[in-house]
Amino acid sequence: MNDVFINYRTGDGDKTAALIDQELSRRFGRKRIFRASKSIAPGHAYPEALLTGVRRSSVVLAVIGPDWTNFQARLRDPEDWVRKEILEAFNCAIPIVPVLDGRKTDRLNKVDLPGELARLADLQSIPFDTHDTEAGLKRLGDLVAELVPGLYDLDRDVASSPAPESVRNSIGDVSGTAVQSRDFTGDVGGTVIKDSQGPVHTGQGNIYQNSRHVSGGRHVSGDGMTYVEGDHHGDIRHRFGGPDRHEDDDR
């Protein structure tokens, strides 16, 4: 099944058609995008392959270059393949999106088209700025994902993006236990990290370390304090706000 058929004329839009094919194939899969020079294998009969490709597609992207309407003789030639593919899409009621290739390419005008192709001028087109191909390809890919049922589920750009409710924090090696609540903003009221060696307490309020308000225990108070004491020489203190105080400092 070819979900997207890329219609283009060699010498007027073929480079843009190749870019579109490359990007859409990356996002949705190579087999979902039909472009004649890529999708028809050597030795295969291209007339039937082209028409079959159109019939099996869900949307046709008609790349319109700046000289597209200047090929009047070809547009009126029943054997012209650009014309044949567009007419086949019309006959099969397959949506066509004209892609205006470059800033110098204007919207199609019925007076410049043979009667059989005049309907193209009534179709809403999408501009493709060759000076900003990244944005143009992104916009075109998003449009295709909306137009073709099922393509959104295959979109690699969607699959590689984090879900809106996902948590993107990360943590390195931990020898104890790590608990993460979810994304947060603002202040963190307190954090407790434990392992087998003893506690580390960070946050607001009083800190008791081996203390029952008796001699030998340590009780530290403050409006914001981190106190670490363990099997090492000395201690480490991280203080926020006013100076450290023992409870008997007020006496």
N, C-alpha and C positions, 0 to 999 in steps of 0.2 A: 504494500500500500504506500503510494507516494502522497503525502499530505499536502506538499507545496510544490507547485510546478513553476519554474522560473522561465519566463518567455523573454527573449532578448534578440537583438540583431547584432551580428558580427560587425565590428567597426563602429558601433554606436550603442554603447552600453554593455558590451561583453565583459569588460574589466570589472565594472560594478556588479554585474551578475555573478562573476566568480567570487567576489568578496562576500556577497549576500549568501551564496551557496556555502562558503566556508564557515561563516558565522552561524547560520541556521543549522548546518550539519553538526557543528560543535555543541549547540544547545539542545538539539532535539534528536540527533542521530543521523548518520549519513544516508541511510536508506529511506528516510522520511522526506528527503529533498531531491527533486528531479531537475537536473540541468543536462541538456543534451550531450555536451562534450564530455561529461563525467559519467552519466548514467547509462549511456548506450555502449555496450561492450563492442570491441572490434569484431567484425564479421557478422554482426546482427543487422537485420534490415531496419534502417532508421525510420522510414515512413510510418510503418505500423507502430514502432516503439514510441514515436512522438505522440501520435494520436491516442494510444493506449495510456501513455503517461498523463495526458490531459484528462482523460475520462476517469482515471483513478485518483485524481487529486481532489482536495477539498477547497483549495484556493489557488488562483493563478496570479503570480506577481509579474506584471508586464513592465519591464524596464524600458523607460522612454528617455532616450538620449536627446541632446540638443538638436541633432539633425534628423530625428526620427521621422518627422513629417516631410522632410525633403526627399525621402525615397518614394516619391509619388508613383513611379512606374511599378515598383515592387509592391506597394500597398494595394495596387489595383490588379496585380498578377494573381490569378487563381492558384498558381503553383508556389507562391511565396509562402515559406513555412511560418514566418512570424504572423502573417495574416491567417493562415490555416489554423494555427494553434488557438488564436483568439476567437475565431469563428466557431471552432469546436467547443470551446468553453461556453460561448453564448448558447450553442445548441444544447449543451448538457446542463444548462442552468448552474454553472460553476461560477462562484464569485471571482471577479477580476479586480485587482488593485493596481492602478497605474503608479509606478514608482518614478518620479521625476528626477532624473539623474543630473545633478549639478545645478548651480545657482542660475545658469543661463537657460535652463529648460523651463518653459512656461507650461501652464495647463493646456491641455488639448482643446482645440477649437473645431467645431463640427465642419466649418467651411474648409478646413485643411484635410479632411478625411473623406475617403470614399464612403458612399452611403452605407455599405455593409458594416463599416467600422465606426459609424457616427456615434453609436451608443457609448463608445469609450469616453467621449467628451462629457457625458453626463455622470460618470462615475467619480466618486470622491477619490482624489489622488493623495499620495504622501510624498513630500519632498525628501530628497536624499542629498545632503550637502557633502560633496566630495572633499571639502576642506575640514570637515569634522566627521570622519567616517565612523569613529567609535560611537558617538552619540546617534548617528543615523542608523547604524546596525542595531544598536540597543533598542531604539524606538521601533524599528521594523520587526525585530524578534519578539518584542512585547506584543505588538499588534497581531502577529501570527499566532502567538500563544492564546490570545483572546478569541480569534476567529475560528481556529480549528479545534474541535472537541478532542480531548485526550492529550494534546501536545503539552498542556501546562504540567501534567503529571510527569512528563519526560524531560522537562526543562532542567538542564544541569545547573543553570544559574540559581534556580529556586532550591534545588537539592543541596547546593553548597552553601546557601545562606543560612545563618542561624535562625531558629524559630523565634518569634517575638517573645515567647515566655521562657526561653532558655537561659541558663545561668552560664556566664562566660568567665567566671573567676577560675583561677587555676592554682594548684599548690604543688610544691616539690615533695621531696622525700620526707616522710614523717615516721618517727620511731614509736609514736604513741597513737592517740586518737585525734582525728580532725572532724569537726562538725561544721557544716555550712548551712545557713538557714535559707538563703536565696539572695538575689540582688537587693541592695539597700542603698539609700542615700541619707545624708545627714550624719549625726554623731552616733557612735557605738557606745552604748551604755556600759557594757562590761564584757570581758572575755575570760574564760577559764580554760586553760590548757593543762592536761594532766598526763603524766606517765608514771612509771613505777618508782621514780626517784623523789617525787614530791610535787607540790602544786606551784603554779605560777598564776597570780591573780592580777588582772589589769582592770581598771575601771574606777568608778566613783565610790566613795564610802570608806569605812574603816577596813583595815587589813589585820588579821590575826595570824601569826605564824607560831605554831607550837605554844599557844598561849591560852591560859584560863585565868588571866588577870593575876597570875602569881609570879614570883620572881623566877627569872630564867626564861620566861616567855617574852615575846615582842609584840607590841600593839602599836600600829602606826595609823594616824588619822590624817585626813586631808581632803581638799575638795576635788582632787583628781590625782591619782597616785599609781605608780607601778612599782612593785617591790618583788625582787627575786632573791632567793637565798637557797643555796644548795650545797652540794659537796664540792666546794671550791674555796679558794682563799679570798676572803673578803666578801663583800656583797655588792649588788648592783641596784641602784635606785633610779627610777625615772619619775620625775615629779612634774605636775601641772599646777599652776596657781601659787598659793602662798607657801611659806617655808614649812619643812617637816616639823611635826609636833608630837611629843609624847603626851599621854593623857594627863600627866602630873605637871605639865608646863605651866598651867594656870595658877598653881599654888604659890 
